[in-house]
Amino acid sequence: MGHVGIIGGGVTGLAAALSLSKMGSDITIFERDDTPMPSSPDEAFKWDRRGAPQVRHSHALLGRLHNLLRDFHPEVLNMLIDVGATEINLAKHMPATLDDLSPHPNDKDLFMIAARRTTFEWVLRQAVAENPNVTIHTGRGVNGLLTEEETLPVVKGVQFDDGSSSFFDLVVAANGRRSQAPKWLKAAGVQLPEEVENTGIIYYSRFFRLPKGPELPFGDRLVAGDLGYLKYGVFWGDNRTFSITLTTSDTDKTFWGIRNPDTFDAVVGNIPAAAEWLTLGAEPITKVHSMSGLLNRRRTLIGPDGAIIKGFHMIGDALICTNPLYGRGCSTGFWQAHLLAEIISSNPNDSFTQAKEFDSAIQKHVIPWYEASVESDRANLKVGTDSDSNDDGAIRKSILRDGLIPATQTSAKVWRAFMRMMNMLETPKILLEPDLSAIVMETWGKRHERDAEPPLGPNRSEMLEQLQIIDLN
Ligand SMILES: Cc1cc2nc3c(=O)[nH]c(=O)nc-3n(C[C@H](O)[C@H](O)[C@H](O)COP(=O)(O)OP(=O)(O)OC[C@H]3O[C@@H](n4cnc5c(N)ncnc54)[C@H](O)[C@@H]3O)c2cc1C
């Protein structure tokens, strides 16, 4: 393909460089953050990644990402394990209450990676940097595209913050959710079509480390739940680290105090499944990081007549980003990079066809996840609180809580489908297939016959009372 310039050295830019360089292209990555290569996971954790502030938050690294590494870049998976990450074999965490505990051939795909996002990105950068045909420039920001006008604008290179420029055969923007690409394209006379929806949440994350001795309390359930007014999750990291994330509505000022570490820990202390992780002498290793303004957004470089620009692609969060709650960003970013590299390699000198084929691949593989995120967020925004109103959103939530979740604890078929869906190994609609939804609905139908599940945590007023904070809603 000649020489490809990649804007952004986050997960997706590095993933594109990894795949494209193996296919023989010369690659130059420009990363604005001035981040020399760290020498250990803990040094990487201190990285000044202000261009990707989400690295300070919990990251689930799903089966889709694990399997892309396993099948195409095993050296990266091995390097991750060597530096203290873990492959989580989900089949080993099957609930003992399932109706069939026998192994299934597809379980070989049911693996996640337990690592901090910074550890993952550090390892990925090392693997990429080892390729002789890749050059990584850090502390080098791009602030525009060099274009020429033919029948369509054609990108010929990039312009840097300091006014200098470089020419490339192809430019790929992997510069994240704050990508300035729309502005650059506008300067070339191209309006980038996009659709945006607010996720309606604020994210709060804190990292901890368990001292040597006790084991992390891995059980047979993912530690994640929804209290209605607050969602929580515990994420396994590398090197005895783990993180806890709490999310609340971005309009609920009552919980803004969660940024205070004592309040954060007190909230966690009131949620039994999460509190268990703090009882083994775990020490906090960060303050509480918060992030708002989280969007679902999709863009496309395809208009009614095909590509709207030549010599240019966008991938990762710059193209499509979704609510981080679902933990899919790194997997979809890596997947996009992989798909783009394959398409470039099959159509090396035709960026118009590349764009068309890439868009078809995105529509097939990634957009269903975007749509699922938007649909769930809309339902969540509708229900909002822990009240038991009788609208569609509340019924949907009840089916989830009293049908799907209990069915994942009793039916091996539902557990597997759920785990495969959560890990992006099936389509988001898999659980609507008749044989699976029949089990879920049967379980839901019998909800009044079962002993009520103990609540996941206090309701809103109990939590406020425990924390001694005033309801500002
Ligand atoms: C709070 C939060 C939690 C998340 N949790 C998860 C999770 O659990 N699991 C998961 O898979 N995903 C998660 N994500 C999503 C995930 O972080 C992103 O999807 C992923 O980082 C996207 O990778 P990217 O390479 O496209 O963008 P980024 O990782 O954001 O990288 C973009 C890079 O481009 C650089 N850059 C920007 N502009 C320029 C420029 N002009 N010139 C040069 N460089 C530039 C930036 O410095 C940055 O390094 C989360 C996101 C958030 C916000």
PDBQT file of the ligand as one rigid body, heavy atoms in Angstrom, charges set to zero:
ROOT
HETATM    1  C1  LIG A 501     -14.966   6.348  30.761  1.00  0.00    +0.000 C 
HETATM    2  C2  LIG A 501     -14.682   5.344  29.676  1.00  0.00    +0.000 A 
HETATM    3  C3  LIG A 501     -14.603   3.989  29.966  1.00  0.00    +0.000 A 
HETATM    4  C4  LIG A 501     -14.368   3.053  28.956  1.00  0.00    +0.000 A 
HETATM    5  N1  LIG A 501     -14.381   1.722  29.247  1.00  0.00    +0.000 NA
HETATM    6  C5  LIG A 501     -14.144   0.836  28.256  1.00  0.00    +0.000 A 
HETATM    7  C6  LIG A 501     -14.112  -0.556  28.524  1.00  0.00    +0.000 A 
HETATM    8  O1  LIG A 501     -14.420  -1.003  29.636  1.00  0.00    +0.000 OA
HETATM    9  N2  LIG A 501     -13.774  -1.402  27.509  1.00  0.00    +0.000 N 
HETATM   10  C7  LIG A 501     -13.511  -0.935  26.247  1.00  0.00    +0.000 A 
HETATM   11  O2  LIG A 501     -13.203  -1.737  25.366  1.00  0.00    +0.000 OA
HETATM   12  N3  LIG A 501     -13.588   0.356  25.959  1.00  0.00    +0.000 NA
HETATM   13  C8  LIG A 501     -13.894   1.257  26.919  1.00  0.00    +0.000 A 
HETATM   14  N4  LIG A 501     -13.937   2.574  26.621  1.00  0.00    +0.000 N 
HETATM   15  C9  LIG A 501     -13.782   2.990  25.231  1.00  0.00    +0.000 C 
HETATM   16  C10 LIG A 501     -12.336   2.979  24.815  1.00  0.00    +0.000 C 
HETATM   17  O3  LIG A 501     -11.542   3.685  25.729  1.00  0.00    +0.000 OA
HETATM   18  C11 LIG A 501     -12.243   3.619  23.439  1.00  0.00    +0.000 C 
HETATM   19  O4  LIG A 501     -13.187   3.025  22.605  1.00  0.00    +0.000 OA
HETATM   20  C12 LIG A 501     -10.872   3.424  22.835  1.00  0.00    +0.000 C 
HETATM   21  O5  LIG A 501      -9.924   4.127  23.585  1.00  0.00    +0.000 OA
HETATM   22  C13 LIG A 501     -10.871   3.959  21.425  1.00  0.00    +0.000 C 
HETATM   23  O6  LIG A 501      -9.569   3.913  20.951  1.00  0.00    +0.000 OA
HETATM   24  P1  LIG A 501      -9.101   4.975  19.860  1.00  0.00    +0.000 P 
HETATM   25  O7  LIG A 501      -7.712   4.597  19.540  1.00  0.00    +0.000 OA
HETATM   26  O8  LIG A 501     -10.108   5.079  18.791  1.00  0.00    +0.000 OA
HETATM   27  O9  LIG A 501      -9.111   6.378  20.626  1.00  0.00    +0.000 OA
HETATM   28  P2  LIG A 501      -8.195   6.827  21.881  1.00  0.00    +0.000 P 
HETATM   29  O10 LIG A 501      -7.800   5.677  22.694  1.00  0.00    +0.000 OA
HETATM   30  O11 LIG A 501      -8.955   7.933  22.532  1.00  0.00    +0.000 OA
HETATM   31  O12 LIG A 501      -6.903   7.381  21.197  1.00  0.00    +0.000 OA
HETATM   32  C14 LIG A 501      -6.893   8.508  20.373  1.00  0.00    +0.000 C 
HETATM   33  C15 LIG A 501      -5.465   9.029  20.379  1.00  0.00    +0.000 C 
HETATM   34  O13 LIG A 501      -5.331  10.058  19.400  1.00  0.00    +0.000 OA
HETATM   35  C16 LIG A 501      -4.509  11.082  19.944  1.00  0.00    +0.000 C 
HETATM   36  N5  LIG A 501      -4.845  12.313  19.202  1.00  0.00    +0.000 N 
HETATM   37  C17 LIG A 501      -6.003  12.993  19.221  1.00  0.00    +0.000 A 
HETATM   38  N6  LIG A 501      -5.961  14.005  18.366  1.00  0.00    +0.000 NA
HETATM   39  C18 LIG A 501      -4.729  13.971  17.793  1.00  0.00    +0.000 A 
HETATM   40  C19 LIG A 501      -4.090  14.781  16.803  1.00  0.00    +0.000 A 
HETATM   41  N7  LIG A 501      -4.736  15.796  16.237  1.00  0.00    +0.000 N 
HETATM   42  N8  LIG A 501      -2.824  14.481  16.442  1.00  0.00    +0.000 NA
HETATM   43  C20 LIG A 501      -2.167  13.413  17.004  1.00  0.00    +0.000 A 
HETATM   44  N9  LIG A 501      -2.747  12.632  17.947  1.00  0.00    +0.000 NA
HETATM   45  C21 LIG A 501      -4.005  12.898  18.323  1.00  0.00    +0.000 A 
HETATM   46  C22 LIG A 501      -4.897  11.134  21.407  1.00  0.00    +0.000 C 
HETATM   47  O14 LIG A 501      -3.882  11.727  22.190  1.00  0.00    +0.000 OA
HETATM   48  C23 LIG A 501      -5.081   9.655  21.709  1.00  0.00    +0.000 C 
HETATM   49  O15 LIG A 501      -3.905   9.069  22.159  1.00  0.00    +0.000 OA
HETATM   50  C24 LIG A 501     -14.186   3.511  27.623  1.00  0.00    +0.000 A 
HETATM   51  C25 LIG A 501     -14.265   4.863  27.325  1.00  0.00    +0.000 A 
HETATM   52  C26 LIG A 501     -14.532   5.776  28.331  1.00  0.00    +0.000 A 
HETATM   53  C27 LIG A 501     -14.670   7.233  27.968  1.00  0.00    +0.000 C 
ENDROOT
TORSDOF 0
